Amino acid sequence: MVVGAALGAAGGWVLKWLMRRVALPAEGLYPLRTLAGAFAIYGLATVAHGSGFLAVFVAGILLGDVRAPYKREIERFHTALGSLGEVVAFAVLGLTVPLWTFTAEGAWTDGLVLAVVLALVVRPVVMAVLLSRMRMSTGERAFLAFTGLKGAVPVLLGSYIVSSQVADADRLYDIVFVVVVFSVVVQGSLVPTVARWCRVPTRSVELEPWALGVRLRDRPEGVARHVVAEGSPADGATVEELDIGEDTWISLVVREGRLLPVSGSTRLRTGDEVLLLTGDDEKTCAQLFTSHPT
């Protein structure tokens, strides 16, 4: 684990430098470079007898907030690739599990017991320890403790059991199948209900298929995007009432997926997305859109 984490950190730093400093001749090559980097980091960690998955995971965390050319295209490519991987993993899971062997091998019983213990005992205890120092309500803690859904990763790890030819590999793989199905069907379907019980606000997000983008040759300095938080100084204030300085101006305001014409009398409200061009301290402007605890 230590080897994988170390190589992931080192590989993430190298890939970060490449993304920001080394230009490529075509836009479509930028997502492929990050994909090749992930394969390289995984391979190096595996050859060094470390965890390839952990290495790629750590590298991904380090690259998550990096400002780099074609960052939106890179994220869109890997989101689609990840969705494809999940579909393939679940399809393979369904094709490789013969349902008639479950009763004979007792996989149903063992899998259901394990799934219930993981959902109602193991995860709540672990989450209680991890969240003990965080300022959260009891309902929020309970919701996080319940919503640990199992998906493509257990399927992949279960396939490694079969390929390693360990004892009772087929039965263990069947148990993994039961745990994943229980998590997806039972826990997944109960998420909205548990959210209501825990008084955690939820909302459905409508798709926004249209995007507005501008191509620039150099990195845009002084450009910031903020979302108006409830109770922030910008919430309910007009643009001319904001203390943003003479060298800062609001260029775009998006409300509920629609552009608003910006003028001094435009009144902002919670949830508005605001794009600023500023020559002042960006952190000072960010405070206007962030709620401050009393």
N, C-alpha and C positions, 0 to 999 in steps of 0.2 A: 504493500500500500504506500509506503514511504517513497519507494522508487517511482511509482506511478505519479504520485503527487508532485515530486520534484521535477520529473521530466515534463509533466503537464505544465507546470509553471514556467519552465525554461522554454518549452516549445511555444507556449502562448506569447511570451515576450518576443521571441524571434518572429512569429507570425504577425504580431502587432507592428513590429518595425517594418516588415515587408509590406503590409497593407498600407502604411502611411507614407513610406519613402520610395517604394519601387513601383513605377508606373507600368501598365500593361497596354498593349496596342489595341485591345478591343474590350468593350464593356462586358461581354459575356464571359471573359476569362477571369474576372475578379471573383465570382462565386466559386469557380472551379479551383482557384488557387487556395481558398480556404478549405475546400473539400480535400484537396491533395494534402494540405497541411495537417488536417485531422487524421488522414490515413497514415501520414508519416509519423505523427506523434504516437498513434496507436501502435504502429509497428515497432518503433524504437523502444517503447515501454515494454512490449511483449518480449522482444529480444533480450532486454535487460532483466527479464523475469519479474517485471512489475505488472501492475494492473493497467491494461490499455484503456479500459473504460474510464477509470478514475483519471488517467492522464488527459484524455479528451475532454472530460467533464470540467476539470480544473482550467484547461486552456480556454474552453468556451466561456467560463465565468469571467476570466481575465479580458476576453475580447468583447464581452457583452456591451460595455459602455464606451468602447473606443470610437472616436470620431474618425472616420476613414472614408476615402472616396468610394462611391457606389455602395454605401452601407445599406441603404434601403433595398437595393437589388440583391445584395448578399443575404439579407435577412429573409426576403421573400423566397429566394431559391431554397434555402435550407428549411424554411417552414414547409414548403411543398414537399421537399425530400423527406422530411420527418413524417409528414402525414402519409406519404406513400409507404414508408417503412412500417408504420403501424398497421396499415391495411394488409401488407404482405405478411407481417408477423401473425396477425389474427387468422388470416386465410390458411397459413401453414399450420397453425395450431388446430384449426378445425379439420384439416385434411389428414393430420397425422395421429388423431386420437380415435380409436375404434370404440364406440359407445358400448358395444356388447361385452367388453372386458371389464367394465366398471364394477358390476355386481360380483363377478367371480373374484376379483382382486381386492375388493373392499375400498376402492379409491373414493367412491362417493362419500362414505362415512368419514374416512380420515380427512378428506379434503374439506368437507363442511365443518368438521370440528376445528381444523387448523384455521380456516377462514374466519370463523366466529371468534376464536381466541385472538387472532391478529387484529380484527376490527374492534373488538370490545374490551380487550385486556392489554395486549402488547403495545399497540399504537397509542392509546390514551395515556398509559403510564410514561412512555417515552416522551410524548408531547408535553405532558405535565412538567417533566424535568426541564425540557428545552425552553419552554415558554414561561418558566417560573419568574424570570427577571424582566419580562416584557410587560408593558402597560396595556393590558387587554382585559375586556370584560369576561365574565364567566361564560357567557353565551358564545363569544368568539373563540375562546379556548376549546369549548366543547365541540364547536363546528369543525375546527382544525383537527381535533382528535378523531373525528369520525370520517373525514373526507380523504383518507389515504387510499385512493383507488389504485389497484394493480392493473398493469397493462402489458405493454410489449416487452419490458425488461424481464419480468419473470418467465415469459415465454422463451426468450432468447437464452436465459440461463438454464432453463429446463432442457432445451435442446443440447446444451453442453453436457448435461448429465447423460443423455442418451449416447452422444458421440464418444464420451469417455469410457463407455461400457462398464460402468460400475454395477454393483449388485442391485437387483430390483430397479433398474433404470426405467423400464417401461411403466412400472407402477408409480414411481416418483413423478414421472412426467404426467401421468394421469391426474395425480394429486394437484400438481401445478395447474392443470386445466380447470379443475373444480374450483380452486381458489380464485383464479382469474375470472371465471364465469360468475361466481358469487359476488365478487367485488364489482364487476361491471353491471350486472343485472340488479342485484339487491342494493348495494351501497350507492351505485350511480343513480338509480331511480328514486332513492330516498333523499338525495341531496337537497332538492327544493323544500321538502317537508321538514327536514332537520334544520335548514336555514330559518324557516318560519318559527319553529320551536325555540331556536336559540336567539331569535330576534336579530338575525344578521340580515341587513338589507341586501336584496338582490334585484337585478333588473335584466331584461333581455336586451341584447345589443344587436341592432339592425346592421346589416351589411352596408358598407359604404364603398361601392365599386369605383367611384370616380376620385381621382387624386390630381392635385395641382403641384407641379414641380418645375423648378428652374435649374438649368445646367450652368455651372460656373467652372472656370478654369482653375481658380485657386480656392483654398479653404475659406469659407465665409466667416470672418472674424466678427464678433459682436452680434451674431444672430442667436436669438434665444426663443424657445417655445415654452410657454407656461400654460397651465390649466388653472382657472380661477377656483380656489378652494373655498368651501363654505366658511364664512366668518372672517375671511381675509380682508385686508384694506380695500382690495379691488372689488369685492363682492358688493354689488349695489351702487358702485361709484361710476361716474361718467369718466370718459377718457381725459377730459380737461381737468378733472379733480385729482387725478393721479399725480403724485410727486415723482415723476420719472426723469426730470431734468431736461435741459434744453437740447442736449445732443442725443436724446432717445425719442423714438416715435413708434407707435403701433401701426404696423403695416397691414395686418390681416386679423380678423376675428371670425372664428368658426363656431356656430351655435347649432347644436343638434344636426350636425352634418351639412349645414348650409352656410355659405359665406354671407357676412354682414357688411354693408357699407360703413366705413369707419369715419367718424367725425368727432368733433369735440363733445357733442351731446350724446354720443353712443354710450348707453349704460350697460355695464358688464354685469354678469350674474354667474352664479355657481355652475361650473361645468364648461364655461366658455374656453375655447382654445385660442390663445393670443400669441401672435408672432411679433417679436420686437426686434428692432435694429437699434443697438445702443453703442455709444462710445464711452459710457460711464461704467462703473463697476457692475458687473452682471449680477453679483450676489445681492446688491442693494435692491435692484429691480425685482429679483426673485422673491424677496420678502413681502412685496406688495401683493403677491398672488398666493401666499402661503398663510394658512391659519395659525395663530399663535395661541397656545394653551394659556388659560387664565389661572 
